[in-house]
């Protein structure tokens, strides 16, 4: 029997994996999607235009892969999240930062906050922009879309390690 924590982490992870599998297998071009899937035609048309790996699914994936595990298992996987913080330090281009950090910026915390509060903007084919606000303090940074896959893979590693821990018990 899974705990509530385990259930939330595993189910959100499985859903993100499903997005990837649907994209990889070109689901939108499948006979099932085009002839048997019972959804409104305008939705099918929209999905054909934006595809599965769109801005909405990326925001949902960020939430599932970063916000949920950071909240629920962040302490247990602190070294993994610290490694991700180092990755972000090297991959983010900070546009604005009025927080007082004492030289130790918690990039992962700012990205988590931006995602959790839907302060994410997309510059198509270029960047994802994350903005964290608290009072008058602002942290705003952008990540090249070409780095998003590596970021998601690092988050995926946390989920894999967590899944392995559950299966070993």
Secondary structure, DSSP 4 states (H G I P E B T S, - for coil): ---HHHHHHHHHHHHHHHHHHHHHTTGGGSHIIIII--S-HHHHHHHHHH-SSSHHHHHHHHIIIIIHHHHHHTTTTHHHHHHHHHHHHHHEEEEEE-S--TT---HHHHHHHHHHTT-EEEETTTEEEEEEEETTEEEEEEEEHHHHHHHHHHHHHHHHHHHHHHHH-
